Amino acid sequence: MGSIDNRKHIVVYAIPVAWGHNKPLCAFAVQILENQPEAIVTYFTSSNSYPKITAEFKRLEPTRYAALEPRLNIIDIAGPVFDPFQPLDTFEPNFAALYSSNSVTCLSTDRTISGLPCPTLAIIDPFAGYAFECIRRIAGRSVSILAWWTSNAGSLLRLFGPGHLGGVAEPSLETAEGRTATKKKILAKEQIKWHDCTGNVVDIAGISPSYDYEWFPQKTAMTDIAAVAEKAGSVYVREADGVICVSTRAFEPEAAAVAKKWFSSMGKTWHTVGPLSITVPGVETSKSSQTNDQTDVLLEDFLNRMQKEFGDQSLLYMSFGTVWWPEEDDRVWAVIDGLLEKRQPFLFSHPSPFLRFPDEVKKKIDASGIAMELSWSPQEMVLTHPVTGWFLTHGGWNSVQEAFTHRVPMIFWPFHADQPYNAMRLLALKAGFELIEVRTGPIGTRIPYKCKELPAFTPASAKAEIMGLIEKLKAQEGSIIRQNFEAVADAVCKAWDTPNGESREDTKAMLKEFL
C-alpha cells in the first residue's frame, strides 16, 4: 500500500518587471515555508528577475535558507526574450505541467523539477490577468487563487473599489458579464475609461477628503500603462477567492475594516500580512550577503563621511523608485538646487529609464562635497545607516514598508497609483510631510482640497518649499513628525514582531483555510 503524500503545493507569481511586487512575495514565501513544514512553493518568474529573487532569498541567515531551499523552486519560465507588457504565453504550459505533476524546467539554470503534488493554491498578482485565466482553464475551482496585493487597503479601495467606498470601478464590474466585457476591451486594446478628474470630492476611510484630480499630482509617462493595469486589477481582485494585502490594521484600521467587509459581502477572504521584507524583525538576514562592488564601497564611504561631518540622522535620501519620473522635471532640479543652497547632505538615487540627467546638475552635485547621485542604490543599506534621517520618496508601498522597518520618516512626492493614499494617510497621522509645489501637469496643478489659494507650482516655488522644509526638519515640527512616525512604525512592525501579531495570525488562518 502506497504512502499518502501530505505535501501542499503553492504556486506564486508577481509580474516580473515590478520588483516592489516580488520583493515582499519573497518574504511571504519564507513565512509560508516556515509556518507550514509540509508546504512546497514554486515561484514562477522571468530571466531578468530570477537572479534578484534568488539573491533576495539568500539574504536569509545561511542555516535558515538551507532549511527552506529543498521546498522552494524558483523557476524562470520566460527566458531571455520577454515583453513585460504582454501576456506571458509560457505561463499556461508550465502551470499545466505542475497541475499534472509533470516536469518543468528553469530556463535560467536548466534545472528540472518533477514529481511534485498538484498545486492546491495559487497566489497571483491581480495585474497578471492572463495567469488567472490560465489557472481557471486548467484547474477550474480545484486550485484556489488569492490576489497578491502589494499595497494597502485604502489604495485598493480607491483604485479597484466601487464608488460608494470612494473607488473608481464602474458598476458593471460587479457582474461576471461586465467583467467579461472589460476583459475583451483590454485584449482588443480599446481605450479604457479611467479616473474622472473633474473636481469631485473623494472620501476614503481614514484619510482627509481630496479632489479626484489630486490622485494624479504628476504628469508622467506611466499613465497609459497604469490605466490598463489598474483596470485588469479591478477585474481580477473580484474574480479571486480572496486577497492577501501587504498592510496592517495598525496602519489603517478604518480602511482595512471597510475592505474586509466589502470582500466578505462577495464571499471572499481578506488577509493582512504586512509589513513584509526579508529584514523585518524576526527574519534576520545574512551579513555576508551584502554586496561589495565598487559602487557600494564608494556609497558606504560617502555615508560614513557625512555621518562624521554632520552627525546621525543628518542625511536626506531621495528616490522615486525604479520607474517613476515626472515629465516636467524642472522641479526636481530646483529642489536639488535648494538642498545644495541649504548645505543639506543628500543622496539622490535615480534608476528611472525616463530620466535624462543634465550634466550641469551632475557637476553641481559632484562639486558640492555634501551630495552624491547614483543611477541605483541599495535602498535598505542606505535606510539602515545611522546617517540617514529623512526619506524623500514617491511613496510607493514597498518604500514605505522599508521606511517603517528602519524607522526613517518620509517626505512625500507622490505620482500616482497607491502613492497619494500613502502620503494622505501618513499626513492624517501627523507622521510625514508632503511637497505640494512640485506638482506638475494640467491635472496636478489644480488647487488642492486643503489649500485656500492656488499654489504657484513653479520651479522657484518648489525650491523655496524645500528650503523652508529643511528648516522645519531641524526644528520642533520635525521632531514631532519623527516621533509620530516612529510610533506608527512600532505599531506596524508588531504585526510580525510579536508571537500573536496580526500578520502572523492572519497568515496562519489563511494557510489553515486554503491548505
Disulfide bonds with the S-S distance in Angstrom:
none
